[in-house]
Amino acid sequence: MPLMDWQIRAVEGMLQRKDDGFWYREALISCARQQGKSVLLKALAGFFVTEWAAKTGRPQSVMLVANKLDRSSAIFRELAPILEGFGGKPFWSYGREQILMPDGSSIRVSAATSTQHGASNDLVLLDEIWSISPAVIFDALRPTMIARPSPLMAMFSTAGDESSTAMLKLREQAINAIDAGRTSKLYFAEWSPPPGVRWQDREWWPWANPALGTTVTWDALEAAAETPDKNAFLRAHLNLWISSANSWLAPGRWDECQTTAVMPDGGILAIDSSLDESRYVGVRAYRRDDKKIQVAPAFIVESEDELWAKVEELMANRDLQLAVSPSLEIHTPKTWKPRTRTVGYGELLKWTGLVRAMINEGKVEHGGELALAEHVSRAVLVKQSGNVVLSSQKSPGPIELARCLVWATALASAAPSKARVAIGRS
């Protein structure tokens, strides 16, 4: 199967080798629709049950899963005649399609349900995971690969919405690893415009359409953009996670606040947890001598023990003050009490408008961290009690870093970053 450049880049990335197996156990590939994701799925499935099976000397078990059964069945119908040329024997019962290869390798079709127990898979291919539940991916399919010597779960999708829990978790995991400069077992490749840019600017459209000029034409994109349902166009053709028109910052504004200045130690550290308490985050803000506030994510961890270990390390700096959300207040060490303040929804309600104005006036700067940019760009405003406030419920994904940004920035703007000791003489 001839592959386009973007497909080659994706498949070479996810199939990076170590010893006799693969470096990555999972891969998430995301781009706009009609770019050729299904071709890549077929190529991977065929490779595993032919060349890879021959190289390893082990039969390979492949499972095709999609958000809708007819999608995976369609891929099977296109792949079966090709593999018949390699001696494969297809079975065509709808919903139970299967190809058996001469060496015992197999490709099976399955629905995206949480009942996938008992199977053992070398390769699981999931299409459009934005609408596949976490129970299917994490509880049903991932355990089927635990005993295989070199498994790969390859996931493909366009952008989703706030209900796309599994894809959001995987994407956050990958972005956090990128910001930390850490190589994880999840390979992540996404074709999309940078967070916060104006989608109407045509210069960004090719970023989400790597097959532009091959499977997709510019005229087709222009025609799709004229649909009255702009959200559908943004998701399907620009691979953008949908946020409301009430987003708290204008497109591109956050990107304009980037700086290369080195952030000094000290300032304010605001900490919080995600709504499902699967992540704990910290954002630090520092008031510089020029009165601008510089901000940066301090850490993103997955347990409360890791949270307090990170906070303890940072609080060794006596110039740092701590802002904790109410859910974490009870576990805050008493030794930090003189330097600790509790912040919650009330403070978010009071300070969101203030911090937004500071960002718009160029009084806040950041180092370009991707995770922070994602949370800030997707955060959505709601009006309440005459004020505006960031809404986790209305935003299309997690925004805990944006909440911490508001708390830390507001507190840092109120006073100098370094505590000064006053000495009185009589």
HELIX and SHEET records of a PDB file:
HELIX    1   1 ASP A    5  MET A   14  1                                  10    
HELIX    2   2 LYS A   37  PHE A   47  1                                  11    
HELIX    3   3 PHE A   48  TRP A   52  3                                   5    
HELIX    4   4 ALA A   53  THR A   56  1                                   4    
HELIX    5   5 LEU A   69  GLU A   84  1                                  16    
HELIX    6   6 ILE A  129  SER A  131  5                                   3    
HELIX    7   7 PRO A  134  PRO A  134  1                                   1    
HELIX    8   8 ALA A  135  LEU A  141  3                                   7    
HELIX    9   9 ARG A  142  MET A  145  5                                   4    
HELIX   10  10 THR A  165  ALA A  180  1                                  16    
HELIX   11  11 ARG A  202  TRP A  204  5                                   3    
HELIX   12  12 TRP A  205  ALA A  208  1                                   4    
HELIX   13  13 TRP A  218  ALA A  225  1                                   8    
HELIX   14  14 LYS A  230  LEU A  238  1                                   9    
HELIX   15  15 ASP A  255  CYS A  257  5                                   3    
HELIX   16  16 GLU A  304  MET A  315  1                                  12    
HELIX   17  17 PRO A  326  GLU A  329  1                                   4    
HELIX   18  18 LYS A  334  ARG A  339  5                                   6    
HELIX   19  19 TYR A  345  ASN A  360  1                                  16    
HELIX   20  20 LEU A  370  ARG A  378  1                                   9    
HELIX   21  21 GLU A  400  ALA A  414  1                                  15    
SHEET    1   A 2 ARG A  17  LYS A  18  0                                        
SHEET    2   A 2 GLY A  21  PHE A  22 -1                                        
SHEET    1   B 8 LYS A  89  PHE A  91  0                                        
SHEET    2   B 8 GLN A  98  LEU A 100 -1                                        
SHEET    3   B 8 SER A 106  ALA A 111 -1                                        
SHEET    4   B 8 SER A  61  ALA A  66  1                                        
SHEET    5   B 8 LEU A 123  ASP A 127  1                                        
SHEET    6   B 8 LEU A 152  SER A 157  1                                        
SHEET    7   B 8 GLU A  26  SER A  30  1                                        
SHEET    8   B 8 LEU A 186  GLU A 190  1                                        
SHEET    1   C 6 THR A 340  THR A 342  0                                        
SHEET    2   C 6 LEU A 320  VAL A 324  1                                        
SHEET    3   C 6 GLY A 267  SER A 273  1                                        
SHEET    4   C 6 TYR A 280  ARG A 287 -1                                        
SHEET    5   C 6 ILE A 293  VAL A 301 -1                                        
SHEET    6   C 6 VAL A 364  HIS A 366  1                                        
SHEET    1   D 2 VAL A 380  GLN A 384  0                                        
SHEET    2   D 2 ASN A 387  SER A 391 -1                                        
END                                                                             
